[in-house]
Amino acid sequence: MTSLFIKGATVVRPNGQKPVVENVRIENGVITGIGTDCTPGDVRDVVDAAGKVLLPGLCDVHVHIREPGREDCETIQSATAAAKAGGFTRVLSMPNTQPPIDTGGMITYVKTISESQGEIPVSVSGCLTVGRKGEKLAEIADMASKGAVMVTDCNRTVQDPYVLRRALEYSRYSDVVVGVYPDTPALSLEGVMNEGPVSFRLGLPGIPAVSEEIAVERDLRLAQAVGGRIHIQNVSTARAVDSIRRFKEEGVEVTAEATPHHLLLTEEILEGYNTHMKMMPPLRSATDQAALREGLRDGTIDMIATGHAPHTAFEKNLDFQHAPFGIIGLESALPALYQGLVETGELSWSRLVEAFSSAPRRLLKASQVSFSEGSSIDAVLFDPQGETRIERELLKSKSFNSPWLHQTLKGRVERVFMS
């Protein structure tokens, strides 16, 4: 990175301090000065950041990159380009590729491609079970030795509690976290949206909230019994938030994530049968959304993760019942959260940084961002006065199945700084 001087940015530090207006001098990718009295020195490239916010680079722990196997939806190159455009400087790839990432060799393969083609660092997760079939544990120790930081069957539940128990026991010695998707398939069945008055009105089969809530209780109780690090993915219901809060109070080593779309949208938006709103878990009720937001504010929900799940236009053009679950979110996440939560005063910049940068990095055991002299620069400059238009031709992602397609969001990622 060439040397530059960021003038008058509102700097949000990851330690919860009140944001302050400061200057930042960067030389060869390293912060050589920061503060109100910092001067450009010999640096001639000045970035006028008055009225703009300098945040630590974002980190997303739930990204479906699709490579290998479904490069028609997304590749490592396109996913990381989309992530960088959205203000992310690290992502965690999910293992539900074709074939699934369930061996140490596959971990090495994805890491090698990421290092050569990725625009930002990519952490890699491996499958919890062989082929994501839920029957036999994958090679957890081998994958961990090759650099896997999480094992998860992502959008499939491990139905056999004994298999999950063994995975949690292994995680205590393999230095990986066990990621679980909370669902009870026998209850979800052929559902395509949240079960309730809206699904009845639309004539669509529903997925009951209790399907998630039973799974959360079971998985956390197993973690409590045997130990191990457990991470609950895609939390979407009020009772699930309550369960996580209770088990945390009882000392279980659990972290949890929620997506921007579950924090910002509800089932009511499905009135138009738009398949770009179809996701798993489904959008829930306003009551569930309020509980998620409260959980995010009080730390029960540790982090935000986009759940970025690209699909082709052909797949999403099917009728609502047959179209695949999943939406993209890397390029819309920050402006959508700014518009929906930060600008309204529901969420502070400091809490957003903790949930979308610091906590995810702790989960991945990645280096934390530090805005101090001598630290490498890893930051995103966000303009609250700007706009982000979500249009197919403007997206870096190969897919455009966004719930905000054809909409203009407040705020814009202006620039990403990385050493």
N, C-alpha and C positions, 0 to 999 in steps of 0.2 A: 504494500500500500504506500502510495506517495504521501508525503507529509502534508498535513492540513490543520487548520485551526477552526474549531466549531465555536461560533460566537453567540453567546446569549441564550443557550438552550436551557430549558427547565429539566434538570437532571434528576431522574428517579433512581435512587440507589436501591439495591436489593436487600437492604437491612432494615427497611421499614422507616427510615428517617423521612422527615418532611421534604418533599421536592424543593429544590432551590435553583435559582437562575445562576448558571456558571458558564465559564469559558473552558474549552478543552483543547489542549494542544497535543497533536499526535504526530510522531516522527517514526517512520519505518514500522508502523503497526503497533507502536508502544506509546502509551500515554506519558508524556514528559512534563505535563503541567495541567492542573485543573483547579478551578476556583474563580471567585469574582475578580481577583487581581491578576489572574493568569494573562499573559500577553503572547502575541504570536511569535515573538523572537524572530528567527530567520525564515519562518514559514510564510509563504506568500499566497497559498491557496486557502482562502477564507470562505467558510460556509456560514451564511447569515441564518442563524437558527432562532431568531427572535419570535416568540410566540409558539415555538415548537417544543416537542418533548423528546428527550433522549432517554431511551429505555435500554436495559440490558437485552441482548439478543434473546429472542423467544426460543423455547424448547418444547417440542411436541412429542409426547410419548405414545402416540397412537396414529400411525400413518400406514395405510395399505398402499405400498408402492407398486405391487403387481408384477414386478420383474424378479425372477424369471417366469415366463409362461403366458402372461397377458400383457405384453408390451403394446397391444392395441389400445389398452386403457391408460397405461402409465408406464414410464420407465424411471430408473433411478435418476437419469439426467433431468427428465421433465418434472419429476416430483420435487427434486431439490431446487430446481429453478423456481417452481411455484412457491416452495417454502421460503426461499430467500426473498422473493417478491413480496411475501406476506410478513416479513420481519423475523423469520426464524433463522437461527444459526446452528441448530442441531435438531435432528428428528430421530425417532425410533421406528424402524420398519417392522411391520407385522409379518408373520411367517406363513400366511395363507396364500402362498404362491402356487404355481403349477410347474413342477412338483413342490410340495410343502418343504419348508426349511426345517428338517428334523434330524440332521446329522452335523457333525463338526465340519465335514467337507463342504456342506451347503453354506454354513456360516462363513467359512473362508471365501467361498465363491462370491457371496453377496458383498462381503467387506472389500474384496479385491476390486469389484466393479465400482463400488461406491468411492473408493479412493482414487480411481482413475477418471470417473465420469461425474461424480457428484459435485455440485457447486457449494455444498456445505457438508460438515461431518454427519455421517449416518451411523447411529448405533443400531445393532442388530438383535432381534429376538428370535428364538427358536421355538419349535412346537413343544408343547408339554407332552403330547402322546404321539406315537408313530402315525404319520399320515393324518393327524388330527382326528383319528377315529375314536379316541377316548378309551381304548382297550389296553394298550401297553405303553409304558413310559418310553419316551424318546431318549436318546443318548445325552442326558442332561449334563453329565460331567464332561463329556467330550465337547459338547457345544460351548460350555462355560470356558473350557480351556482354550477354545478358539476365539473367544471374545464375546459370546452371547451374554447379555446383561439381564435378560428376562426369558422365561419360558411361558408360553401361553398358547392355547388353541383358539385365541381371539374370539371370533363370533360363534364358537361352539362351546357348549358347556361340557365339562367332564362329568358325565352322569354317574360313574362308578365312584363312590366316596373313598373306597380303598385306594384306587389309583391316585386320587387327589391327595390323600393322606401321605402316600409314599413320596409324591412330588414335593410336598411341603417338608418332609423329613430330609430329602436330598438337598433342598435349597439351603438348609442350615450349614451344609458343608461345601457347597459348590459356588457360593457367593453370587447366586442369581435370585431374582425375585420371581415369585409365581404370580402370573397375571390370570385372573379368572373373569369369564363373561357370565354374569348371573342370569340364568334362565332355567326354567323347568319345561323341557320340550313337551312333556305330556299335557301341559296346560296351555302352552303357546299354540300347539297344533298348526293349523293352516292360517293362523291369524296374520293380518297385514297392517293393523293399526291398533291403537289403544282401545281396549274394550270399555264400552260405556255408552252413554246416550248419543254421542256423535257417531260412533261406529254403527249403532242401531239405525240412526237416521240416514246414514249413507249406504246402508245395506252391505257393509263390509265385515268379514269375520274379524273378531278382536283378539288381542293379546292382553290378558288380564295383568294388572299390576302385581298380583300375588305370585305370578310366575317368577318375577324377579326377586320378590321379597323372600320367598322360601329359599331360593338359591343363595342369597346373601347370608341368611341366617345359618344355613348348613355349612357354607364354606368358612365363615368366620368362626363357627364353633369348632370345626376341624383344626383351623389354625390355632385356636386357643388351646386345644388339647395337645397338639404335637409341636407347636412352635413353627418357626419359619416365617419368612417375609411374604406377605400376601398383598396383592394390589387388585382392587375391585375396579373393573373397567366399565365404562358406559353406565354410570348410575343414573337412574331416571325417575325413581318414585320417592314419595315422602317417607314411607315406612322403611325403605332401604336406607335412607339418610339417617333415620332414627336408630336403626340397627347398628350402622357403622359408628355412630356417636357413642352408643352404649358399649360396644366392644372396645373402642379406643379407651374409654374410661376404665375398663377392666384390664387394660394393659396389653391388649393384642397388638402386634406389630403390623398394622394395616394402614395402607394408603388408598385413596380413592380419587377417581377422576369423573368429571362431567364435561359434556361437550358444549360449545357455544350455542348450537341449535336447540339443545334441551333447556338451556338457560334463557333463551330468547324467544322461542316459538312454542306454541301449544297445538294440540290436536285440532283446534278449530280451523287452522289454516288448511286442513285437508278437504274442506268443503268443495274445492275445485278439482279433486282427484288428480292433483299434480304429482306425478311420480318422482319429481325432484324433492318432494317432501317425504318420501317413503324411506324409512330408516329403521334400523334394529339396534337397540330397543326403539319402539315407536315414540313419536312425540306424545307427551302425556297431558294431563289436565293442568289447569291454572294452579290448583292446589299443590300438585307435585312440583311445578315450576317454582313456586314460592318457597317450598322447602329446599329445593336445590340451591336457590340463591342464598337463603339463610345459611345453609350448610357451607357454601363457599365463603361467605363472610366470616363465619366463626371458626373455619378451619377443619370442620368435619370432612368436607370435600377439599382435599389437599391441593388439587391441581385441575387445570383445564386442559383438555386434549381434543383435537379436532375430529378424530375418527375418520379422517380423510379417506374416502372410499370411492375411487373413480370407476365409472362404467361407461360403455359406449352409448352413443345416441340411439343405436338400434335397440339395445337392451332396455333403455329407459323409455323408449317409445311404445313398449308393450302396454296393455291395459294395467290398471293399478294392481289388480290381484296377482298378475304374473310378472310384473317388472321386478328386478332385483332390489333388495334393500341397499341403501348406502347413498351418501352424498359427499361431494368434495367440500373442503373448508379451509385449505391453507391460505389462500389469497384473500379471503373475506373475514377471517376470524378477528383480527385486531380492529379493523374499522367497525365491524358489527358489534363487538363487545364495547367499543368506545361509545358508539351511538346508543346502544341499548342499556348499558349499565354505568359507564364512567361519566358520561356527560350528564346523565340524570342524577348523579350523586349517590347511586346505590352501591357503587364499588369504587374504592380509591385507586389511584394509580399504583400506590405501594402494594395494595393487596393483589392487584392484577399482576404485578411483577413477581410477587411471591408465588402465585398460582400458575403463572405461564412461563416462568424462567427458573427461579430458584428451586422450588419443590421438584419440578421435573428433572433438573440436573442432579439433585440429591438422589432421586430414585435410580438414575442411570449411573451414579457415581462419576459424573462428569465434573470438570472444573467449574467452579462458580465464577460469575462475572464480577469483576471489581473495578469500580471507577476510582482509581487511585494511581498516583505516579508510579511508574514502573510496571504497570499491568498491561497486558495485551488488550487492544481494543476489541470489543465484541458487543456491538450496540446497534440499535435501530433508531433512526430519527423519524418521528411521527408528527405530521402536521394536522392538528385538530380542525383547522380551517379549510383543509383540502377536502377532496371527494374521491371516492373509489367507485367506479362504474364497473359492474360485473357483467361483462359481455363475452361471448365465446371468443371473439377475435382478440380480446385483450388479456385473456388468461394464458399463463405459462403452462398450466396443466394440459395434458392431452384430452382430458374429459371436461365437460361443462355442466355436469349434473349438480348444480348449486341451487339451494332454495332461494338465493338472492339474485338469480339470473335476471337480467334486464332491469335491475334496481340500482340506484345510486345510494351508497352508504356515506355517512359523514366521516371525515378523516381520511388521511392517506399516508401510507408508508412512503416516505420520501427517499430514504437512503439507508443502506445497511453497511456498517463498518466492521470489517474483519481483518485480523492480521494475517 
